[in-house]
Amino acid sequence: MRIARTEHFKRSYKKAPPQIKERVKKALFLLTQDIRHPSLRAKIVDPKRRIWQARVDGGWRLYFQIRGGAYYLLELIPHPH
């Protein structure tokens, strides 16, 4: 599967700290290899709009949709504990 980045995701990624950007790269690699990888804890959080959430680390989450043969990255945000 390929990765497509929305403009909104690009803006949120740009604002993220450098160490989070590195963790995002690792999470995206894992996502393209196996969406069920345990460290991602990927799950559907909005079934109606088909939005998924994946874990970047303990404090950050990545939101995306699966369309066709691609993961469309929507947003990168700190996890609201």
PDB file of N, CA, C and O in Angstrom:
ATOM      1  N   MET A   1       0.841  -1.185   0.000  1.00  0.00           N
ATOM      2  CA  MET A   1       0.000   0.000   0.000  1.00  0.00           C
ATOM      3  C   MET A   1       0.882   1.243   0.000  1.00  0.00           C
ATOM      4  O   MET A   1       1.969   1.259   0.578  1.00  0.00           O
ATOM      5  N   ARG A   2       0.407   2.232  -0.633  1.00  0.00           N
ATOM      6  CA  ARG A   2       1.166   3.483  -0.682  1.00  0.00           C
ATOM      7  C   ARG A   2       0.622   4.468   0.356  1.00  0.00           C
ATOM      8  O   ARG A   2      -0.461   4.267   0.905  1.00  0.00           O
ATOM      9  N   ILE A   3       1.368   5.513   0.614  1.00  0.00           N
ATOM     10  CA  ILE A   3       1.017   6.553   1.581  1.00  0.00           C
ATOM     11  C   ILE A   3       0.694   7.833   0.827  1.00  0.00           C
ATOM     12  O   ILE A   3       1.457   8.257  -0.041  1.00  0.00           O
ATOM     13  N   ALA A   4      -0.436   8.447   1.157  1.00  0.00           N
ATOM     14  CA  ALA A   4      -0.811   9.752   0.605  1.00  0.00           C
ATOM     15  C   ALA A   4      -1.022  10.699   1.785  1.00  0.00           C
ATOM     16  O   ALA A   4      -1.711  10.356   2.746  1.00  0.00           O
ATOM     17  N   ARG A   5      -0.442  11.864   1.712  1.00  0.00           N
ATOM     18  CA  ARG A   5      -0.529  12.832   2.810  1.00  0.00           C
ATOM     19  C   ARG A   5      -1.453  13.978   2.427  1.00  0.00           C
ATOM     20  O   ARG A   5      -1.266  14.606   1.385  1.00  0.00           O
ATOM     21  N   THR A   6      -2.452  14.256   3.267  1.00  0.00           N
ATOM     22  CA  THR A   6      -3.322  15.402   3.026  1.00  0.00           C
ATOM     23  C   THR A   6      -2.585  16.675   3.457  1.00  0.00           C
ATOM     24  O   THR A   6      -1.600  16.611   4.193  1.00  0.00           O
ATOM     25  N   GLU A   7      -3.062  17.810   2.999  1.00  0.00           N
ATOM     26  CA  GLU A   7      -2.451  19.083   3.392  1.00  0.00           C
ATOM     27  C   GLU A   7      -2.569  19.287   4.902  1.00  0.00           C
ATOM     28  O   GLU A   7      -1.651  19.802   5.541  1.00  0.00           O
ATOM     29  N   HIS A   8      -3.687  18.886   5.453  1.00  0.00           N
ATOM     30  CA  HIS A   8      -3.873  19.018   6.899  1.00  0.00           C
ATOM     31  C   HIS A   8      -2.827  18.186   7.650  1.00  0.00           C
ATOM     32  O   HIS A   8      -2.248  18.651   8.632  1.00  0.00           O
ATOM     33  N   PHE A   9      -2.590  16.963   7.188  1.00  0.00           N
ATOM     34  CA  PHE A   9      -1.571  16.129   7.824  1.00  0.00           C
ATOM     35  C   PHE A   9      -0.198  16.781   7.702  1.00  0.00           C
ATOM     36  O   PHE A   9       0.568  16.805   8.665  1.00  0.00           O
ATOM     37  N   LYS A  10       0.111  17.305   6.531  1.00  0.00           N
ATOM     38  CA  LYS A  10       1.423  17.936   6.332  1.00  0.00           C
ATOM     39  C   LYS A  10       1.644  19.070   7.322  1.00  0.00           C
ATOM     40  O   LYS A  10       2.743  19.229   7.853  1.00  0.00           O
ATOM     41  N   ARG A  11       0.599  19.863   7.573  1.00  0.00           N
ATOM     42  CA  ARG A  11       0.725  20.969   8.536  1.00  0.00           C
ATOM     43  C   ARG A  11       0.926  20.439   9.957  1.00  0.00           C
ATOM     44  O   ARG A  11       1.768  20.948  10.696  1.00  0.00           O
ATOM     45  N   SER A  12       0.159  19.424  10.339  1.00  0.00           N
ATOM     46  CA  SER A  12       0.290  18.892  11.699  1.00  0.00           C
ATOM     47  C   SER A  12       1.643  18.196  11.885  1.00  0.00           C
ATOM     48  O   SER A  12       2.229  18.261  12.966  1.00  0.00           O
ATOM     49  N   TYR A  13       2.137  17.534  10.840  1.00  0.00           N
ATOM     50  CA  TYR A  13       3.449  16.883  10.905  1.00  0.00           C
ATOM     51  C   TYR A  13       4.555  17.928  11.062  1.00  0.00           C
ATOM     52  O   TYR A  13       5.498  17.741  11.831  1.00  0.00           O
ATOM     53  N   LYS A  14       4.426  19.013  10.333  1.00  0.00           N
ATOM     54  CA  LYS A  14       5.437  20.072  10.372  1.00  0.00           C
ATOM     55  C   LYS A  14       5.565  20.666  11.778  1.00  0.00           C
ATOM     56  O   LYS A  14       6.655  21.071  12.181  1.00  0.00           O
ATOM     57  N   LYS A  15       4.459  20.721  12.526  1.00  0.00           N
ATOM     58  CA  LYS A  15       4.452  21.297  13.873  1.00  0.00           C
ATOM     59  C   LYS A  15       4.947  20.318  14.938  1.00  0.00           C
ATOM     60  O   LYS A  15       5.236  20.731  16.060  1.00  0.00           O
ATOM     61  N   ALA A  16       5.047  19.048  14.612  1.00  0.00           N
ATOM     62  CA  ALA A  16       5.431  18.029  15.597  1.00  0.00           C
ATOM     63  C   ALA A  16       6.905  18.143  15.964  1.00  0.00           C
ATOM     64  O   ALA A  16       7.717  18.570  15.144  1.00  0.00           O
ATOM     65  N   PRO A  17       7.256  17.766  17.190  1.00  0.00           N
ATOM     66  CA  PRO A  17       8.666  17.767  17.601  1.00  0.00           C
ATOM     67  C   PRO A  17       9.490  16.785  16.758  1.00  0.00           C
ATOM     68  O   PRO A  17       8.945  15.809  16.242  1.00  0.00           O
ATOM     69  N   PRO A  18      10.797  17.038  16.614  1.00  0.00           N
ATOM     70  CA  PRO A  18      11.650  16.176  15.783  1.00  0.00           C
ATOM     71  C   PRO A  18      11.613  14.695  16.158  1.00  0.00           C
ATOM     72  O   PRO A  18      11.602  13.839  15.274  1.00  0.00           O
ATOM     73  N   GLN A  19      11.593  14.378  17.466  1.00  0.00           N
ATOM     74  CA  GLN A  19      11.575  12.969  17.859  1.00  0.00           C
ATOM     75  C   GLN A  19      10.265  12.293  17.459  1.00  0.00           C
ATOM     76  O   GLN A  19      10.253  11.093  17.183  1.00  0.00           O
ATOM     77  N   ILE A  20       9.178  13.033  17.425  1.00  0.00           N
ATOM     78  CA  ILE A  20       7.888  12.471  16.992  1.00  0.00           C
ATOM     79  C   ILE A  20       7.919  12.231  15.488  1.00  0.00           C
ATOM     80  O   ILE A  20       7.383  11.232  15.011  1.00  0.00           O
ATOM     81  N   LYS A  21       8.534  13.127  14.746  1.00  0.00           N
ATOM     82  CA  LYS A  21       8.645  12.931  13.297  1.00  0.00           C
ATOM     83  C   LYS A  21       9.368  11.632  12.980  1.00  0.00           C
ATOM     84  O   LYS A  21       8.986  10.915  12.055  1.00  0.00           O
ATOM     85  N   GLU A  22      10.420  11.324  13.748  1.00  0.00           N
ATOM     86  CA  GLU A  22      11.144  10.067  13.539  1.00  0.00           C
ATOM     87  C   GLU A  22      10.252   8.867  13.865  1.00  0.00           C
ATOM     88  O   GLU A  22      10.280   7.858  13.161  1.00  0.00           O
ATOM     89  N   ARG A  23       9.477   8.980  14.914  1.00  0.00           N
ATOM     90  CA  ARG A  23       8.576   7.884  15.282  1.00  0.00           C
ATOM     91  C   ARG A  23       7.459   7.713  14.261  1.00  0.00           C
ATOM     92  O   ARG A  23       6.995   6.597  14.029  1.00  0.00           O
ATOM     93  N   VAL A  24       7.026   8.810  13.652  1.00  0.00           N
ATOM     94  CA  VAL A  24       6.011   8.725  12.597  1.00  0.00           C
ATOM     95  C   VAL A  24       6.566   7.928  11.420  1.00  0.00           C
ATOM     96  O   VAL A  24       5.868   7.088  10.851  1.00  0.00           O
ATOM     97  N   LYS A  25       7.807   8.188  11.058  1.00  0.00           N
ATOM     98  CA  LYS A  25       8.420   7.450   9.947  1.00  0.00           C
ATOM     99  C   LYS A  25       8.424   5.954  10.229  1.00  0.00           C
ATOM    100  O   LYS A  25       8.126   5.152   9.343  1.00  0.00           O
ATOM    101  N   LYS A  26       8.760   5.576  11.457  1.00  0.00           N
ATOM    102  CA  LYS A  26       8.761   4.163  11.821  1.00  0.00           C
ATOM    103  C   LYS A  26       7.344   3.593  11.778  1.00  0.00           C
ATOM    104  O   LYS A  26       7.128   2.491  11.273  1.00  0.00           O
ATOM    105  N   ALA A  27       6.382   4.346  12.310  1.00  0.00           N
ATOM    106  CA  ALA A  27       4.994   3.885  12.311  1.00  0.00           C
ATOM    107  C   ALA A  27       4.469   3.714  10.882  1.00  0.00           C
ATOM    108  O   ALA A  27       3.738   2.764  10.603  1.00  0.00           O
ATOM    109  N   LEU A  28       4.830   4.610   9.993  1.00  0.00           N
ATOM    110  CA  LEU A  28       4.382   4.496   8.605  1.00  0.00           C
ATOM    111  C   LEU A  28       5.003   3.288   7.916  1.00  0.00           C
ATOM    112  O   LEU A  28       4.356   2.621   7.110  1.00  0.00           O
ATOM    113  N   PHE A  29       6.256   3.015   8.238  1.00  0.00           N
ATOM    114  CA  PHE A  29       6.881   1.817   7.694  1.00  0.00           C
ATOM    115  C   PHE A  29       6.122   0.580   8.162  1.00  0.00           C
ATOM    116  O   PHE A  29       5.791  -0.292   7.358  1.00  0.00           O
ATOM    117  N   LEU A  30       5.848   0.505   9.459  1.00  0.00           N
ATOM    118  CA  LEU A  30       5.106  -0.636   9.989  1.00  0.00           C
ATOM    119  C   LEU A  30       3.717  -0.734   9.378  1.00  0.00           C
ATOM    120  O   LEU A  30       3.242  -1.830   9.079  1.00  0.00           O
ATOM    121  N   LEU A  31       3.066   0.406   9.191  1.00  0.00           N
ATOM    122  CA  LEU A  31       1.727   0.429   8.602  1.00  0.00           C
ATOM    123  C   LEU A  31       1.738  -0.164   7.203  1.00  0.00           C
ATOM    124  O   LEU A  31       0.849  -0.938   6.848  1.00  0.00           O
ATOM    125  N   THR A  32       2.734   0.192   6.413  1.00  0.00           N
ATOM    126  CA  THR A  32       2.795  -0.341   5.049  1.00  0.00           C
ATOM    127  C   THR A  32       3.143  -1.823   5.030  1.00  0.00           C
ATOM    128  O   THR A  32       2.841  -2.518   4.060  1.00  0.00           O
ATOM    129  N   GLN A  33       3.775  -2.310   6.089  1.00  0.00           N
ATOM    130  CA  GLN A  33       4.136  -3.727   6.162  1.00  0.00           C
ATOM    131  C   GLN A  33       2.985  -4.585   6.695  1.00  0.00           C
ATOM    132  O   GLN A  33       2.695  -5.655   6.160  1.00  0.00           O
ATOM    133  N   ASP A  34       2.330  -4.092   7.769  1.00  0.00           N
ATOM    134  CA  ASP A  34       1.283  -4.884   8.418  1.00  0.00           C
ATOM    135  C   ASP A  34       0.452  -3.984   9.322  1.00  0.00           C
ATOM    136  O   ASP A  34       0.914  -3.581  10.389  1.00  0.00           O
ATOM    137  N   ILE A  35      -0.756  -3.668   8.910  1.00  0.00           N
ATOM    138  CA  ILE A  35      -1.628  -2.781   9.685  1.00  0.00           C
ATOM    139  C   ILE A  35      -1.929  -3.353  11.068  1.00  0.00           C
ATOM    140  O   ILE A  35      -2.298  -2.616  11.984  1.00  0.00           O
ATOM    141  N   ARG A  36      -1.772  -4.671  11.216  1.00  0.00           N
ATOM    142  CA  ARG A  36      -2.047  -5.325  12.498  1.00  0.00           C
ATOM    143  C   ARG A  36      -0.819  -5.409  13.403  1.00  0.00           C
ATOM    144  O   ARG A  36      -0.856  -6.092  14.426  1.00  0.00           O
ATOM    145  N   HIS A  37       0.255  -4.730  13.046  1.00  0.00           N
ATOM    146  CA  HIS A  37       1.455  -4.771  13.888  1.00  0.00           C
ATOM    147  C   HIS A  37       1.079  -4.311  15.306  1.00  0.00           C
ATOM    148  O   HIS A  37       0.423  -3.281  15.467  1.00  0.00           O
ATOM    149  N   PRO A  38       1.490  -5.067  16.326  1.00  0.00           N
ATOM    150  CA  PRO A  38       1.069  -4.760  17.699  1.00  0.00           C
ATOM    151  C   PRO A  38       1.408  -3.354  18.194  1.00  0.00           C
ATOM    152  O   PRO A  38       0.632  -2.775  18.954  1.00  0.00           O
ATOM    153  N   SER A  39       2.524  -2.803  17.791  1.00  0.00           N
ATOM    154  CA  SER A  39       2.892  -1.478  18.296  1.00  0.00           C
ATOM    155  C   SER A  39       2.013  -0.365  17.734  1.00  0.00           C
ATOM    156  O   SER A  39       1.934   0.710  18.328  1.00  0.00           O
ATOM    157  N   LEU A  40       1.356  -0.599  16.609  1.00  0.00           N
ATOM    158  CA  LEU A  40       0.477   0.412  16.023  1.00  0.00           C
ATOM    159  C   LEU A  40      -0.865   0.503  16.740  1.00  0.00           C
ATOM    160  O   LEU A  40      -1.447   1.580  16.866  1.00  0.00           O
ATOM    161  N   ARG A  41      -1.339  -0.635  17.202  1.00  0.00           N
ATOM    162  CA  ARG A  41      -2.671  -0.712  17.820  1.00  0.00           C
ATOM    163  C   ARG A  41      -3.716  -0.032  16.945  1.00  0.00           C
ATOM    164  O   ARG A  41      -4.562   0.709  17.446  1.00  0.00           O
ATOM    165  N   ALA A  42      -3.659  -0.283  15.644  1.00  0.00           N
ATOM    166  CA  ALA A  42      -4.564   0.358  14.691  1.00  0.00           C
ATOM    167  C   ALA A  42      -5.998  -0.113  14.911  1.00  0.00           C
ATOM    168  O   ALA A  42      -6.264  -1.297  15.117  1.00  0.00           O
ATOM    169  N   LYS A  43      -6.904   0.848  14.861  1.00  0.00           N
ATOM    170  CA  LYS A  43      -8.317   0.535  15.036  1.00  0.00           C
ATOM    171  C   LYS A  43      -9.164   1.593  14.345  1.00  0.00           C
ATOM    172  O   LYS A  43      -8.722   2.721  14.127  1.00  0.00           O
ATOM    173  N   ILE A  44     -10.376   1.214  14.010  1.00  0.00           N
ATOM    174  CA  ILE A  44     -11.324   2.166  13.427  1.00  0.00           C
ATOM    175  C   ILE A  44     -11.935   2.979  14.560  1.00  0.00           C
ATOM    176  O   ILE A  44     -12.483   2.420  15.510  1.00  0.00           O
ATOM    177  N   VAL A  45     -11.838   4.290  14.457  1.00  0.00           N
ATOM    178  CA  VAL A  45     -12.397   5.162  15.494  1.00  0.00           C
ATOM    179  C   VAL A  45     -13.662   5.876  15.030  1.00  0.00           C
ATOM    180  O   VAL A  45     -14.415   6.396  15.853  1.00  0.00           O
ATOM    181  N   ASP A  46     -13.904   5.905  13.721  1.00  0.00           N
ATOM    182  CA  ASP A  46     -15.127   6.504  13.164  1.00  0.00           C
ATOM    183  C   ASP A  46     -15.582   5.627  12.003  1.00  0.00           C
ATOM    184  O   ASP A  46     -15.183   5.856  10.862  1.00  0.00           O
ATOM    185  N   PRO A  47     -16.419   4.620  12.285  1.00  0.00           N
ATOM    186  CA  PRO A  47     -16.832   3.694  11.228  1.00  0.00           C
ATOM    187  C   PRO A  47     -17.595   4.363  10.083  1.00  0.00           C
ATOM    188  O   PRO A  47     -17.467   3.958   8.928  1.00  0.00           O
ATOM    189  N   LYS A  48     -18.378   5.374  10.402  1.00  0.00           N
ATOM    190  CA  LYS A  48     -19.174   6.048   9.372  1.00  0.00           C
ATOM    191  C   LYS A  48     -18.277   6.721   8.320  1.00  0.00           C
ATOM    192  O   LYS A  48     -18.534   6.635   7.119  1.00  0.00           O
ATOM    193  N   ARG A  49     -17.229   7.387   8.797  1.00  0.00           N
ATOM    194  CA  ARG A  49     -16.306   8.061   7.866  1.00  0.00           C
ATOM    195  C   ARG A  49     -15.076   7.218   7.564  1.00  0.00           C
ATOM    196  O   ARG A  49     -14.187   7.646   6.828  1.00  0.00           O
ATOM    197  N   ARG A  50     -15.027   6.011   8.137  1.00  0.00           N
ATOM    198  CA  ARG A  50     -13.932   5.058   7.931  1.00  0.00           C
ATOM    199  C   ARG A  50     -12.571   5.649   8.309  1.00  0.00           C
ATOM    200  O   ARG A  50     -11.602   5.548   7.556  1.00  0.00           O
ATOM    201  N   ILE A  51     -12.522   6.262   9.482  1.00  0.00           N
ATOM    202  CA  ILE A  51     -11.277   6.850   9.966  1.00  0.00           C
ATOM    203  C   ILE A  51     -10.645   5.894  10.965  1.00  0.00           C
ATOM    204  O   ILE A  51     -11.286   5.406  11.896  1.00  0.00           O
ATOM    205  N   TRP A  52      -9.373   5.650  10.736  1.00  0.00           N
ATOM    206  CA  TRP A  52      -8.567   4.769  11.587  1.00  0.00           C
ATOM    207  C   TRP A  52      -7.633   5.600  12.443  1.00  0.00           C
ATOM    208  O   TRP A  52      -7.314   6.743  12.115  1.00  0.00           O
ATOM    209  N   GLN A  53      -7.196   5.003  13.556  1.00  0.00           N
ATOM    210  CA  GLN A  53      -6.195   5.601  14.419  1.00  0.00           C
ATOM    211  C   GLN A  53      -5.061   4.590  14.594  1.00  0.00           C
ATOM    212  O   GLN A  53      -5.302   3.395  14.766  1.00  0.00           O
ATOM    213  N   ALA A  54      -3.842   5.079  14.548  1.00  0.00           N
ATOM    214  CA  ALA A  54      -2.676   4.238  14.829  1.00  0.00           C
ATOM    215  C   ALA A  54      -1.810   4.968  15.847  1.00  0.00           C
ATOM    216  O   ALA A  54      -1.738   6.197  15.865  1.00  0.00           O
ATOM    217  N   ARG A  55      -1.166   4.191  16.679  1.00  0.00           N
ATOM    218  CA  ARG A  55      -0.307   4.733  17.727  1.00  0.00           C
ATOM    219  C   ARG A  55       1.079   5.041  17.161  1.00  0.00           C
ATOM    220  O   ARG A  55       1.704   4.193  16.525  1.00  0.00           O
ATOM    221  N   VAL A  56       1.548   6.263  17.400  1.00  0.00           N
ATOM    222  CA  VAL A  56       2.909   6.644  17.035  1.00  0.00           C
ATOM    223  C   VAL A  56       3.824   6.349  18.224  1.00  0.00           C
ATOM    224  O   VAL A  56       4.897   5.763  18.076  1.00  0.00           O
ATOM    225  N   ASP A  57       3.377   6.766  19.389  1.00  0.00           N
ATOM    226  CA  ASP A  57       4.021   6.414  20.659  1.00  0.00           C
ATOM    227  C   ASP A  57       2.966   6.594  21.747  1.00  0.00           C
ATOM    228  O   ASP A  57       1.783   6.735  21.439  1.00  0.00           O
ATOM    229  N   GLY A  58       3.377   6.590  23.012  1.00  0.00           N
ATOM    230  CA  GLY A  58       2.415   6.688  24.099  1.00  0.00           C
ATOM    231  C   GLY A  58       1.599   7.967  24.103  1.00  0.00           C
ATOM    232  O   GLY A  58       0.506   7.999  24.669  1.00  0.00           O
ATOM    233  N   GLY A  59       2.107   9.014  23.485  1.00  0.00           N
ATOM    234  CA  GLY A  59       1.433  10.303  23.529  1.00  0.00           C
ATOM    235  C   GLY A  59       0.938  10.852  22.214  1.00  0.00           C
ATOM    236  O   GLY A  59       0.287  11.897  22.207  1.00  0.00           O
ATOM    237  N   TRP A  60       1.215  10.198  21.099  1.00  0.00           N
ATOM    238  CA  TRP A  60       0.833  10.735  19.791  1.00  0.00           C
ATOM    239  C   TRP A  60       0.074   9.701  18.975  1.00  0.00           C
ATOM    240  O   TRP A  60       0.365   8.506  19.034  1.00  0.00           O
ATOM    241  N   ARG A  61      -0.921  10.189  18.198  1.00  0.00           N
ATOM    242  CA  ARG A  61      -1.724   9.315  17.356  1.00  0.00           C
ATOM    243  C   ARG A  61      -1.761   9.852  15.928  1.00  0.00           C
ATOM    244  O   ARG A  61      -1.667  11.053  15.674  1.00  0.00           O
ATOM    245  N   LEU A  62      -1.899   8.910  15.026  1.00  0.00           N
ATOM    246  CA  LEU A  62      -1.960   9.176  13.593  1.00  0.00           C
ATOM    247  C   LEU A  62      -3.346   8.751  13.117  1.00  0.00           C
ATOM    248  O   LEU A  62      -3.780   7.635  13.402  1.00  0.00           O
ATOM    249  N   TYR A  63      -4.038   9.618  12.402  1.00  0.00           N
ATOM    250  CA  TYR A  63      -5.370   9.304  11.884  1.00  0.00           C
ATOM    251  C   TYR A  63      -5.294   9.194  10.368  1.00  0.00           C
ATOM    252  O   TYR A  63      -4.628   9.988   9.705  1.00  0.00           O
ATOM    253  N   PHE A  64      -5.990   8.191   9.832  1.00  0.00           N
ATOM    254  CA  PHE A  64      -5.917   7.942   8.390  1.00  0.00           C
ATOM    255  C   PHE A  64      -7.170   7.231   7.893  1.00  0.00           C
ATOM    256  O   PHE A  64      -7.967   6.713   8.675  1.00  0.00           O
ATOM    257  N   GLN A  65      -7.319   7.220   6.582  1.00  0.00           N
ATOM    258  CA  GLN A  65      -8.360   6.454   5.897  1.00  0.00           C
ATOM    259  C   GLN A  65      -7.680   5.514   4.908  1.00  0.00           C
ATOM    260  O   GLN A  65      -6.583   5.787   4.420  1.00  0.00           O
ATOM    261  N   ILE A  66      -8.343   4.419   4.629  1.00  0.00           N
ATOM    262  CA  ILE A  66      -7.862   3.493   3.608  1.00  0.00           C
ATOM    263  C   ILE A  66      -8.784   3.656   2.415  1.00  0.00           C
ATOM    264  O   ILE A  66      -9.984   3.392   2.497  1.00  0.00           O
ATOM    265  N   ARG A  67      -8.209   4.093   1.307  1.00  0.00           N
ATOM    266  CA  ARG A  67      -8.983   4.286   0.074  1.00  0.00           C
ATOM    267  C   ARG A  67      -8.207   3.675  -1.076  1.00  0.00           C
ATOM    268  O   ARG A  67      -7.049   4.011  -1.322  1.00  0.00           O
ATOM    269  N   GLY A  68      -8.876   2.767  -1.776  1.00  0.00           N
ATOM    270  CA  GLY A  68      -8.209   2.113  -2.892  1.00  0.00           C
ATOM    271  C   GLY A  68      -6.979   1.399  -2.385  1.00  0.00           C
ATOM    272  O   GLY A  68      -7.065   0.596  -1.455  1.00  0.00           O
ATOM    273  N   GLY A  69      -5.858   1.673  -2.970  1.00  0.00           N
ATOM    274  CA  GLY A  69      -4.609   1.040  -2.569  1.00  0.00           C
ATOM    275  C   GLY A  69      -3.712   1.951  -1.764  1.00  0.00           C
ATOM    276  O   GLY A  69      -2.488   1.841  -1.833  1.00  0.00           O
ATOM    277  N   ALA A  70      -4.321   2.873  -0.982  1.00  0.00           N
ATOM    278  CA  ALA A  70      -3.485   3.841  -0.257  1.00  0.00           C
ATOM    279  C   ALA A  70      -4.014   4.127   1.139  1.00  0.00           C
ATOM    280  O   ALA A  70      -5.207   4.007   1.418  1.00  0.00           O
ATOM    281  N   TYR A  71      -3.083   4.509   2.001  1.00  0.00           N
ATOM    282  CA  TYR A  71      -3.409   5.058   3.307  1.00  0.00           C
ATOM    283  C   TYR A  71      -3.366   6.572   3.151  1.00  0.00           C
ATOM    284  O   TYR A  71      -2.320   7.131   2.823  1.00  0.00           O
ATOM    285  N   TYR A  72      -4.486   7.238   3.383  1.00  0.00           N
ATOM    286  CA  TYR A  72      -4.557   8.690   3.310  1.00  0.00           C
ATOM    287  C   TYR A  72      -4.397   9.244   4.714  1.00  0.00           C
ATOM    288  O   TYR A  72      -5.294   9.108   5.546  1.00  0.00           O
ATOM    289  N   LEU A  73      -3.256   9.868   4.979  1.00  0.00           N
ATOM    290  CA  LEU A  73      -2.961  10.402   6.301  1.00  0.00           C
ATOM    291  C   LEU A  73      -3.733  11.694   6.499  1.00  0.00           C
ATOM    292  O   LEU A  73      -3.634  12.622   5.696  1.00  0.00           O
ATOM    293  N   LEU A  74      -4.502  11.742   7.577  1.00  0.00           N
ATOM    294  CA  LEU A  74      -5.377  12.881   7.837  1.00  0.00           C
ATOM    295  C   LEU A  74      -4.818  13.845   8.871  1.00  0.00           C
ATOM    296  O   LEU A  74      -4.873  15.062   8.692  1.00  0.00           O
ATOM    297  N   GLU A  75      -4.273  13.286   9.970  1.00  0.00           N
ATOM    298  CA  GLU A  75      -3.848  14.157  11.054  1.00  0.00           C
ATOM    299  C   GLU A  75      -2.868  13.438  11.975  1.00  0.00           C
ATOM    300  O   GLU A  75      -2.892  12.214  12.104  1.00  0.00           O
ATOM    301  N   LEU A  76      -2.026  14.214  12.599  1.00  0.00           N
ATOM    302  CA  LEU A  76      -1.088  13.752  13.612  1.00  0.00           C
ATOM    303  C   LEU A  76      -1.283  14.641  14.816  1.00  0.00           C
ATOM    304  O   LEU A  76      -1.049  15.847  14.738  1.00  0.00           O
ATOM    305  N   ILE A  77      -1.720  14.056  15.959  1.00  0.00           N
ATOM    306  CA  ILE A  77      -2.004  14.885  17.127  1.00  0.00           C
ATOM    307  C   ILE A  77      -1.548  14.204  18.418  1.00  0.00           C
ATOM    308  O   ILE A  77      -1.432  12.981  18.482  1.00  0.00           O
ATOM    309  N   PRO A  78      -1.290  15.024  19.449  1.00  0.00           N
ATOM    310  CA  PRO A  78      -1.026  14.428  20.755  1.00  0.00           C
ATOM    311  C   PRO A  78      -2.296  13.725  21.241  1.00  0.00           C
ATOM    312  O   PRO A  78      -3.407  14.211  21.026  1.00  0.00           O
ATOM    313  N   HIS A  79      -2.120  12.596  21.886  1.00  0.00           N
ATOM    314  CA  HIS A  79      -3.256  11.824  22.376  1.00  0.00           C
ATOM    315  C   HIS A  79      -3.847  12.501  23.604  1.00  0.00           C
ATOM    316  O   HIS A  79      -3.131  12.771  24.569  1.00  0.00           O
ATOM    317  N   PRO A  80      -5.146  12.779  23.578  1.00  0.00           N
ATOM    318  CA  PRO A  80      -5.771  13.403  24.764  1.00  0.00           C
ATOM    319  C   PRO A  80      -6.003  12.373  25.859  1.00  0.00           C
ATOM    320  O   PRO A  80      -6.993  11.642  25.805  1.00  0.00           O
ATOM    321  N   HIS A  81      -5.148  12.295  26.821  1.00  0.00           N
ATOM    322  CA  HIS A  81      -5.244  11.281  27.888  1.00  0.00           C
ATOM    323  C   HIS A  81      -6.444  11.524  28.751  1.00  0.00           C
ATOM    324  O   HIS A  81      -6.686  10.774  29.697  1.00  0.00           O
TER     325      HIS A  81
END
